[in-house]
Amino acid sequence: MDIKTIEAGFTKKEMPQFNVGDTVKVLTKIPEGVDKFRLHPFEGVVIAKNGSGIKLNFTVRKVSFGEGIERVFPLYSPSIERIELIRSGKVKRAKLYYLRSKIGKHATKIESKEEKAN
């Protein structure tokens, strides 16, 4: 057995195609009791993707009450229930770390592909 066949078993989970600059909502499972889970949403802009294959991580940034919050998610984590693509953004960089210094609308407003075409 080689690594590719092992990774194929883990990557069977359906995940939407998203890129850096897209706004996503990640729903994670939070344990509430013995067999109870609740879904906790985390919505923000994808500012980075790292790794490849089964080790792919992505960083999501949101501004909450004036404070920037970043969270790194492994794409194929069992704690992620699903990922919803809210808006697709058009960016010219692979890492959007410059958004850390932006505040207000400048930190969240990324021009979408549809707006750019019009």
DSSP file (Angstrom, degrees, kcal/mol; ACC not computed):
  #  RESIDUE AA STRUCTURE BP1 BP2  ACC     N-H-->O    O-->H-N    N-H-->O    O-->H-N    TCO  KAPPA ALPHA  PHI   PSI    X-CA   Y-CA   Z-CA
    1    1 A M              0   0    0      0, 0.0     2,-0.2     0, 0.0     0, 0.0   0.000 360.0 360.0 360.0 129.0    0.0    0.0    0.0
    2    2 A D     >  -     0   0    0      1,-0.1     4,-1.4     0, 0.0     3,-0.4  -0.530 360.0-102.7-101.6 173.8    1.4    3.4   -0.9
    3    3 A I  H  > S+     0   0    0      1,-0.2     4,-2.7     2,-0.2     5,-0.2   0.842 115.2  61.8 -65.3 -35.4    0.6    6.8    0.5
    4    4 A K  H  > S+     0   0    0      1,-0.2     4,-1.8     2,-0.2    -1,-0.2   0.891 104.8  47.0 -61.8 -39.9   -1.7    7.8   -2.3
    5    5 A T  H  > S+     0   0    0     -3,-0.4     4,-1.0     2,-0.2    -1,-0.2   0.854 112.5  49.9 -71.8 -32.9   -4.2    5.0   -1.7
    6    6 A I  H >X S+     0   0    0     -4,-1.4     4,-1.0     1,-0.2     3,-0.5   0.924 111.4  48.4 -68.1 -44.5   -4.2    5.7    2.1
    7    7 A E  H 3X S+     0   0    0     -4,-2.7     4,-1.9     1,-0.2     3,-0.3   0.846 103.6  61.9 -64.1 -33.3   -4.8    9.4    1.4
    8    8 A A  H 3< S+     0   0    0     -4,-1.8    -1,-0.2     1,-0.2    -2,-0.2   0.841 100.5  54.4 -63.0 -32.3   -7.6    8.6   -1.0
    9    9 A G  H X< S+     0   0    0     -4,-1.0     3,-0.6    -3,-0.5    -1,-0.2   0.855 111.3  44.1 -68.8 -34.8   -9.5    6.9    1.8
   10   10 A F  H >< S+     0   0    0     -4,-1.0     3,-0.7    -3,-0.3    -2,-0.2   0.777 107.7  58.2 -79.6 -27.9   -9.3   10.0    4.0
   11   11 A T  T 3< S+     0   0    0     -4,-1.9    -1,-0.2     1,-0.2     4,-0.2   0.191  72.0 101.7 -92.2  18.5  -10.2   12.5    1.3
   12   12 A K  T <   +     0   0    0     -3,-0.6    -1,-0.2    -5,-0.1     2,-0.1   0.709  53.9 106.1 -72.5 -19.2  -13.6   10.9    0.4
   13   13 A K  S <  S-     0   0    0     -3,-0.7     2,-0.5     1,-0.1    -3,-0.0  -0.416  80.6-117.3 -63.8 131.4  -15.4   13.6    2.4
   14   14 A E        +     0   0    0     -2,-0.1    -1,-0.1     0, 0.0    -2,-0.1  -0.598  41.1 173.0 -75.1 118.4  -17.0   16.1    0.0
   15   15 A M        -     0   0    0     -2,-0.5    69,-0.1    -4,-0.2     2,-0.1  -0.973  31.5-115.1-124.1 140.1  -15.5   19.5    0.4
   16   16 A P        -     0   0    0      0, 0.0     2,-0.6     0, 0.0    68,-0.0  -0.369  32.5-106.3 -71.7 154.1  -16.3   22.5   -1.8
   17   17 A Q        +     0   0    0     -2,-0.1     2,-0.3    68,-0.0    68,-0.0  -0.709  53.2 160.2 -78.6 121.1  -13.7   24.0   -4.0
   18   18 A F        -     0   0    0     -2,-0.6     2,-0.2     4,-0.0    70,-0.1  -0.977  19.4-160.9-141.3 155.8  -12.6   27.3   -2.5
   19   19 A N    >   -     0   0    0     -2,-0.3     3,-1.6    70,-0.1    27,-0.3  -0.680  41.0 -64.9-126.2 177.9   -9.5   29.5   -2.9
   20   20 A V  T 3  S+     0   0    0      1,-0.2    71,-0.3    -2,-0.2    27,-0.2  -0.467 120.2  33.8 -65.2 136.1   -7.8   32.3   -1.0
   21   21 A G  T 3  S+     0   0    0     25,-2.7    -1,-0.2     1,-0.4     2,-0.2   0.198  89.5 121.9 100.2 -14.4  -10.0   35.4   -0.9
   22   22 A D    <   -     0   0    0     -3,-1.6    24,-2.7    66,-0.2     2,-0.6  -0.537  62.4-127.9 -80.9 147.9  -13.2   33.5   -0.7
   23   23 A T  E     +AB  45  87A   0     64,-2.8    63,-2.4    22,-0.2    64,-1.7  -0.864  37.2 176.7 -94.8 124.4  -15.6   34.0    2.2
   24   24 A V  E     -AB  44  85A   0     20,-2.5    20,-2.2    -2,-0.6     2,-0.5  -0.872  29.7-141.2-127.1 158.0  -16.6   30.7    3.8
   25   25 A K  E     -AB  43  84A   0     59,-2.7    59,-2.8    -2,-0.3     2,-0.6  -0.978  19.0-161.6-118.5 116.0  -18.6   29.5    6.7
   26   26 A V  E     -AB  42  83A   0     16,-2.4    16,-1.5    -2,-0.5     2,-0.7  -0.870   2.8-157.2-100.4 121.7  -17.0   26.5    8.5
   27   27 A L  E     -AB  41  82A   0     55,-2.6    54,-2.7    -2,-0.6    55,-1.1  -0.884  15.0-171.9-102.3 112.8  -19.4   24.5   10.7
   28   28 A T  E     -AB  40  80A   0     12,-2.3    12,-2.8    -2,-0.7     2,-0.5  -0.755  24.9-115.1-105.8 150.9  -17.5   22.6   13.4
   29   29 A K  E     -A   39   0A   0     50,-3.1    10,-0.2    -2,-0.3     8,-0.0  -0.710  26.5-167.7 -85.2 128.8  -18.8   20.1   15.8
   30   30 A I  E     -A   38   0A   0      8,-2.9     8,-2.2    -2,-0.5     2,-0.3  -0.977  23.9-124.9-115.1 120.8  -18.7   21.1   19.5
   31   31 A P  E     +A   37   0A   0      0, 0.0     6,-0.2     0, 0.0     3,-0.1  -0.485  33.5 170.6 -69.6 129.1  -19.4   18.2   22.0
   32   32 A E        -     0   0    0      4,-2.4     2,-0.2    -2,-0.3     5,-0.2   0.720  63.1 -18.3-105.7 -33.4  -22.2   19.1   24.3
   33   33 A G  S    S-     0   0    0      3,-1.3    -1,-0.1     1,-0.0     0, 0.0  -0.653  94.7 -54.2-150.8-154.7  -22.8   15.8   26.1
   34   34 A V  S    S+     0   0    0      1,-0.2    -1,-0.0    -2,-0.2     0, 0.0   0.966 133.3   1.7 -65.1 -53.3  -22.1   12.1   25.8
   35   35 A D  S    S+     0   0    0     -4,-0.0     2,-0.4    -3,-0.0    -1,-0.2  -0.012 111.4 105.4-122.8  29.1  -23.6   11.7   22.3
   36   36 A K        +     0   0    0      2,-0.0    -4,-2.4     0, 0.0    -3,-1.3  -0.909  39.1 175.6-116.9 138.8  -24.6   15.2   21.5
   37   37 A F  E     -A   31   0A   0     -2,-0.4     2,-0.3    -6,-0.2    -8,-0.1  -0.975  12.0-158.8-133.3 149.4  -23.0   17.7   19.3
   38   38 A R  E     -A   30   0A   0     -8,-2.2    -8,-2.9    -2,-0.3     2,-0.6  -0.936  23.6-119.6-123.1 155.5  -23.8   21.2   18.2
   39   39 A L  E     -A   29   0A   0     -2,-0.3   -10,-0.2   -10,-0.2   -12,-0.1  -0.825  23.3-164.3 -97.8 125.0  -22.6   23.0   15.1
   40   40 A H  E     -A   28   0A   0    -12,-2.8   -12,-2.3    -2,-0.6     2,-0.2  -0.933  12.9-143.2-110.3 118.4  -20.7   26.2   15.7
   41   41 A P  E     -A   27   0A   0      0, 0.0     2,-0.4     0, 0.0   -14,-0.2  -0.542  15.4-173.3 -83.7 146.8  -20.2   28.4   12.6
   42   42 A F  E     -A   26   0A   0    -16,-1.5   -16,-2.4    -2,-0.2     2,-0.5  -0.905  12.0-173.4-135.7 106.0  -17.1   30.4   11.9
   43   43 A E  E     +A   25   0A   0     -2,-0.4     2,-0.3   -18,-0.2   -18,-0.2  -0.878  26.0 107.8-109.7 129.3  -17.5   32.8    8.9
   44   44 A G  E     -A   24   0A   0    -20,-2.2   -20,-2.5    -2,-0.5     2,-0.4  -0.959  64.0 -60.5-173.1-170.9  -14.7   34.8    7.4
   45   45 A V  E     -AC  23  61A   0     16,-2.6    16,-2.6    -2,-0.3     2,-0.6  -0.750  43.8-123.6 -94.7 134.5  -12.2   35.3    4.6
   46   46 A V  E     + C   0  60A   0    -24,-2.7   -25,-2.7    -2,-0.4    14,-0.2  -0.679  34.2 173.2 -75.0 117.1   -9.7   32.6    3.7
   47   47 A I  E     +     0   0A   0     12,-2.3    49,-2.9    -2,-0.6     2,-0.3   0.598  58.9  11.7-104.4 -12.6   -6.4   34.3    3.9
   48   48 A A  E     - C   0  59A   0     11,-1.0    11,-2.4    47,-0.2     2,-0.4  -0.986  49.4-158.6-161.2 150.9   -4.0   31.4    3.4
   49   49 A K  E     - C   0  58A   0     45,-0.4     2,-0.3    -2,-0.3     9,-0.2  -0.999  20.9-177.5-129.3 132.9   -3.8   27.7    2.3
   50   50 A N  E     + C   0  57A   0      7,-3.0     7,-3.1    -2,-0.4    -2,-0.0  -0.953  41.4  12.2-131.4 149.2   -0.9   25.6    3.4
   51   51 A G        -     0   0    0     -2,-0.3     2,-0.3     5,-0.2     5,-0.2  -0.203  68.8-110.4  84.5-176.6    0.2   22.0    2.7
   52   52 A S    >   +     0   0    0      4,-0.1     3,-1.6    -2,-0.0     2,-0.1  -0.978  66.8   3.2-152.5 161.1   -1.2   19.5    0.2
   53   53 A G  G >  S-     0   0    0     -2,-0.3     3,-1.0     1,-0.3     0, 0.0  -0.388 129.4 -10.0  65.2-132.1   -3.2   16.4    0.0
   54   54 A I  G 3  S+     0   0    0      1,-0.2    22,-0.4    -2,-0.1    -1,-0.3   0.679 134.4  62.1 -74.8 -17.5   -4.5   15.2    3.4
   55   55 A K  G <  S+     0   0    0     -3,-1.6     2,-0.4    20,-0.1    -1,-0.2   0.097  71.9 137.8 -96.1  22.9   -2.3   17.7    5.2
   56   56 A L    <   -     0   0    0     -3,-1.0    19,-3.0    -5,-0.2    20,-0.4  -0.566  29.3-176.6 -75.0 124.7   -4.0   20.7    3.7
   57   57 A N  E     -CD  50  74A   0     -7,-3.1    -7,-3.0    -2,-0.4     2,-0.4  -0.891   6.6-165.3-116.2 149.9   -4.7   23.5    6.2
   58   58 A F  E     -CD  49  73A   0     15,-2.4    15,-2.8    -2,-0.3     2,-0.5  -0.996  12.5-139.2-136.5 145.8   -6.5   26.8    5.6
   59   59 A T  E     -CD  48  72A   0    -11,-2.4   -12,-2.3    -2,-0.4   -11,-1.0  -0.885  14.2-164.7-107.4 128.7   -6.7   30.0    7.7
   60   60 A V  E     -CD  46  71A   0     11,-2.8    11,-2.4    -2,-0.5     2,-0.4  -0.939   4.6-164.7-114.6 134.3   -9.9   31.9    8.1
   61   61 A R  E     +CD  45  70A   0    -16,-2.6   -16,-2.6    -2,-0.4     2,-0.3  -0.961  12.2 167.8-121.4 134.9  -10.0   35.5    9.4
   62   62 A K  E     - D   0  69A   0      7,-2.7     7,-3.5    -2,-0.4     2,-0.6  -0.962  31.4-127.9-137.8 159.0  -13.0   37.4   10.7
   63   63 A V  E     - D   0  68A   0     -2,-0.3     2,-0.5     5,-0.2     5,-0.2  -0.944  28.1-177.8-109.2 119.3  -13.4   40.7   12.6
   64   64 A S  E >   - D   0  67A   0      3,-2.9     3,-1.7    -2,-0.6    -2,-0.0  -0.969  69.5 -18.2-124.4 118.1  -15.6   40.3   15.7
   65   65 A F  T 3  S-     0   0    0     -2,-0.5    -1,-0.2     1,-0.3     3,-0.1   0.863 127.8 -53.1  55.6  39.1  -16.4   43.3   17.8
   66   66 A G  T 3  S+     0   0    0      1,-0.2     2,-0.5    -3,-0.1    -1,-0.3   0.448 118.4 109.8  80.5  -0.1  -13.5   45.2   16.3
   67   67 A E  E <   -D   64   0A   0     -3,-1.7    -3,-2.9     2,-0.0     2,-0.3  -0.931  67.8-128.0-112.7 129.5  -11.0   42.4   17.1
   68   68 A G  E     -D   63   0A   0     -2,-0.5     2,-0.4    -5,-0.2    -5,-0.2  -0.599  25.0-168.6 -77.8 132.5   -9.4   40.3   14.3
   69   69 A I  E     -D   62   0A   0     -7,-3.5    -7,-2.7    -2,-0.3     2,-0.4  -0.986   3.7-172.1-124.6 128.6   -9.7   36.5   14.9
   70   70 A E  E     -D   61   0A   0     -2,-0.4     2,-0.4    -9,-0.2    -9,-0.2  -0.945   2.0-175.5-119.3 142.7   -7.9   34.0   12.8
   71   71 A R  E     -D   60   0A   0    -11,-2.4   -11,-2.8    -2,-0.4     2,-0.5  -0.999  16.1-144.4-139.7 135.9   -8.4   30.2   13.0
   72   72 A V  E     -D   59   0A   0     -2,-0.4   -13,-0.2   -13,-0.2    -2,-0.0  -0.869  19.2-170.5-102.0 127.4   -6.5   27.5   11.2
   73   73 A F  E     -D   58   0A   0    -15,-2.8   -15,-2.4    -2,-0.5     2,-0.4  -0.957  23.2-132.2-117.6 132.6   -8.6   24.4   10.1
   74   74 A P  E >   -D   57   0A   0      0, 0.0     3,-1.5     0, 0.0   -17,-0.3  -0.728  25.0-135.4 -73.9 132.3   -7.2   21.1    8.7
   75   75 A L  T 3  S+     0   0    0    -19,-3.0   -18,-0.1    -2,-0.4   -20,-0.1   0.880  99.4  40.4 -61.8 -41.1   -9.4   20.5    5.7
   76   76 A Y  T 3  S+     0   0    0    -22,-0.4    -1,-0.3   -20,-0.4   -63,-0.1  -0.055  82.2 141.7-101.4  32.7  -10.1   16.9    6.3
   77   77 A S    X   -     0   0    0     -3,-1.5     3,-1.2     1,-0.1    -4,-0.0  -0.505  53.8-136.7 -71.5 139.5  -10.6   17.2   10.1
   78   78 A P  T 3  S+     0   0    0      0, 0.0    -1,-0.1     0, 0.0   -49,-0.0   0.695 102.2  65.5 -69.8 -16.1  -13.4   14.9   11.5
   79   79 A S  T 3  S+     0   0    0    -51,-0.1   -50,-3.1     2,-0.0     2,-0.7   0.625  82.2  88.8 -81.1 -11.7  -14.5   17.9   13.6
   80   80 A I  E <   -B   28   0A   0     -3,-1.2   -52,-0.2   -52,-0.2     3,-0.1  -0.780  54.4-175.4 -87.0 118.3  -15.5   19.9   10.5
   81   81 A E  E     -     0   0A   0    -54,-2.7     2,-0.3    -2,-0.7    -1,-0.2   0.951  63.4 -31.0 -76.1 -53.1  -19.1   19.0    9.6
   82   82 A R  E     -B   27   0A   0    -55,-1.1   -55,-2.6     2,-0.0     2,-0.4  -0.985  48.5-131.9-160.8 164.5  -19.2   21.1    6.4
   83   83 A I  E     -B   26   0A   0     -2,-0.3     2,-0.5   -57,-0.2   -57,-0.2  -0.993  19.6-159.3-124.8 126.2  -17.9   24.2    4.6
   84   84 A E  E     -B   25   0A   0    -59,-2.8   -59,-2.7    -2,-0.4     2,-0.7  -0.907  14.2-136.6-108.6 131.4  -20.2   26.6    2.9
   85   85 A L  E     +B   24   0A   0     -2,-0.5   -61,-0.2   -61,-0.2     3,-0.1  -0.778  26.3 173.7 -86.6 114.9  -19.0   28.9    0.2
   86   86 A I  E     -     0   0A   0    -63,-2.4     2,-0.3    -2,-0.7   -62,-0.2   0.918  64.8  -3.3 -87.4 -51.2  -20.6   32.3    0.9
   87   87 A R  E     -B   23   0A   0    -64,-1.7   -64,-2.8     2,-0.0     2,-0.5  -0.999  62.5-133.7-147.2 141.0  -18.8   34.5   -1.7
   88   88 A S        -     0   0    0     -2,-0.3    25,-1.1   -66,-0.2    26,-0.3  -0.850  27.1-157.7 -98.5 127.6  -16.1   34.0   -4.2
   89   89 A G  B     -E  112   0B   0     -2,-0.5     2,-0.6    23,-0.2    23,-0.3  -0.734  13.4-136.5-108.7 154.2  -13.4   36.7   -4.2
   90   90 A K        +     0   0    0     21,-3.1     2,-0.3    -2,-0.3    21,-0.2  -0.930  35.8 161.6-110.0 112.9  -10.9   37.8   -6.8
   91   91 A V        -     0   0    0     -2,-0.6   -71,-0.0   -71,-0.3     5,-0.0  -0.855  38.4-145.9-128.1 163.1   -7.4   38.3   -5.4
   92   92 A K  S    S+     0   0    0     -2,-0.3     2,-0.3     0, 0.0    -1,-0.0   0.231  76.5  69.8-112.3  11.9   -3.9   38.6   -6.9
   93   93 A R        -     0   0    0      1,-0.1     3,-0.1   -73,-0.1    -2,-0.1  -0.897  67.0-141.3-129.7 158.2   -2.0   37.0   -4.0
   94   94 A A  S    S+     0   0    0     -2,-0.3     2,-0.4     1,-0.2   -45,-0.4   0.754  95.7  38.5 -87.2 -27.4   -1.6   33.6   -2.5
   95   95 A K        -     0   0    0    -47,-0.1     3,-0.3   -75,-0.1    -1,-0.2  -0.991  64.1-162.3-127.0 129.2   -1.5   34.9    1.1
   96   96 A L    >   +     0   0    0    -49,-2.9     3,-1.7    -2,-0.4     4,-0.2  -0.281  41.7 136.3-104.7  47.1   -3.6   37.8    2.3
   97   97 A Y  G >   +     0   0    0      1,-0.3     3,-1.6    -2,-0.2     4,-0.3   0.705  59.0  76.0 -67.8 -17.9   -1.7   38.6    5.4
   98   98 A Y  G >  S+     0   0    0     -3,-0.3     3,-1.1     1,-0.3     4,-0.4   0.702  78.8  73.9 -66.9 -16.7   -2.0   42.3    4.6
   99   99 A L  G X  S+     0   0    0     -3,-1.7     3,-0.7     1,-0.2    -1,-0.3   0.701  79.8  74.1 -68.1 -17.6   -5.6   42.2    5.8
  100  100 A R  G <  S+     0   0    0     -3,-1.6    -1,-0.2     1,-0.2    -2,-0.2   0.829  98.0  45.3 -63.7 -31.0   -4.3   42.0    9.4
  101  101 A S  G <  S+     0   0    0     -3,-1.1    -1,-0.2    -4,-0.3     2,-0.2   0.556  97.5  92.0 -90.5  -7.3   -3.4   45.7    9.2
  102  102 A K    <   -     0   0    0     -3,-0.7     2,-0.3    -4,-0.4    -3,-0.0  -0.573  58.3-162.8 -86.8 151.0   -6.7   46.7    7.6
  103  103 A I    >   -     0   0    0     -2,-0.2     3,-1.0   -40,-0.0     2,-0.1  -0.935  47.8  -2.6-131.1 155.8   -9.7   47.8    9.7
  104  104 A G  T >> S-     0   0    0     -2,-0.3     3,-1.2     1,-0.2     4,-0.6  -0.385 126.1 -10.6  70.9-141.4  -13.4   48.1    9.0
  105  105 A K  H >> S+     0   0    0      1,-0.3     4,-2.8     2,-0.2     3,-0.6   0.785 129.7  66.7 -64.5 -28.2  -14.8   47.5    5.6
  106  106 A H  H <4 S+     0   0    0     -3,-1.0    -1,-0.3     1,-0.2    -2,-0.2   0.780  98.7  53.1 -65.1 -25.3  -11.3   47.4    4.1
  107  107 A A  H <4 S+     0   0    0     -3,-1.2    -1,-0.2     1,-0.1    -2,-0.2   0.745 122.0  26.8 -81.8 -23.0  -10.6   44.2    6.1
  108  108 A T  H << S+     0   0    0     -4,-0.6     2,-0.9    -3,-0.6    -2,-0.2   0.636  96.3  93.4-113.6 -19.2  -13.6   42.3    4.8
  109  109 A K     <  +     0   0    0     -4,-2.8     2,-0.5    -5,-0.1    -1,-0.1  -0.682  44.4 164.5 -86.0 105.5  -14.4   43.8    1.4
  110  110 A I        -     0   0    0     -2,-0.9     2,-0.1   -89,-0.1   -19,-0.1  -0.986  44.3-109.8-118.1 130.0  -12.7   41.8   -1.3
  111  111 A E        -     0   0    0     -2,-0.5   -21,-3.1   -21,-0.2     2,-0.1  -0.364  35.4-133.5 -63.4 127.9  -13.9   42.3   -4.8
  112  112 A S  B  >  -E   89   0B   0    -23,-0.3     4,-1.8    -2,-0.1   -23,-0.2  -0.360  16.2-115.3 -81.0 162.9  -15.8   39.3   -6.0
  113  113 A K  H  > S+     0   0    0    -25,-1.1     4,-1.5     1,-0.2    -1,-0.1   0.855 116.0  53.1 -65.6 -35.0  -15.3   37.7   -9.5
  114  114 A E  H  > S+     0   0    0    -26,-0.3     4,-1.2     1,-0.2    -1,-0.2   0.910 108.6  48.8 -68.1 -41.6  -18.8   38.6  -10.5
  115  115 A E  H  4 S+     0   0    0      1,-0.2    -1,-0.2     2,-0.2    -2,-0.2   0.872 109.3  53.6 -64.7 -36.5  -18.4   42.3   -9.6
  116  116 A K  H  < S+     0   0    0     -4,-1.8    -1,-0.2     1,-0.2    -2,-0.2   0.855 105.4  53.7 -66.7 -35.8  -15.0   42.4  -11.5
  117  117 A A  H  <        0   0    0     -4,-1.5    -1,-0.2     1,-0.2    -2,-0.2   0.818 360.0 360.0 -70.5 -30.6  -16.7   41.1  -14.7
  118  118 A N     <        0   0    0     -4,-1.2    -1,-0.2    -3,-0.2    -2,-0.2   0.470 360.0 360.0 -79.8 360.0  -19.4   43.8  -14.8
